[in-house]
Amino acid sequence: MVRRRHPPDRVMPARRQPERTCVGCRAKDRKATLLRVVRRPDGTVEADPTGRVAGRGAYVHPVAGCLERAARTGALDRALKATLGRAEAARLMHDLMMARGEMA
Ligand SMILES: [Zn+2]
């Protein structure tokens, strides 16, 4: 197949997926595969399964290991610049898993 009308330098690069860092394992992954937690402007922190809530977001893999680590190590607090404490962080992680279940 001859494509003289479309020289290589005009080919668009593959569309890049936005990437975010998981606060549990610190690995980068596509935003779409991670769960978002958001700290709203009023300071409340909640699971954001839609990814559209305004505020400071943190991302974590939807697996127990990453969720637990994010809560246990305080990485979630640091990412959100919040002081959740372990119990609150654990509750949020639970909410995230539930929210994901509803989306599936
Ligand atoms: Zn992870």
Residues whose N, C-alpha, C, O or C-beta is under 5 A from the ligand:
A	BS01	ZN	C22 G24 C25 H61 C66
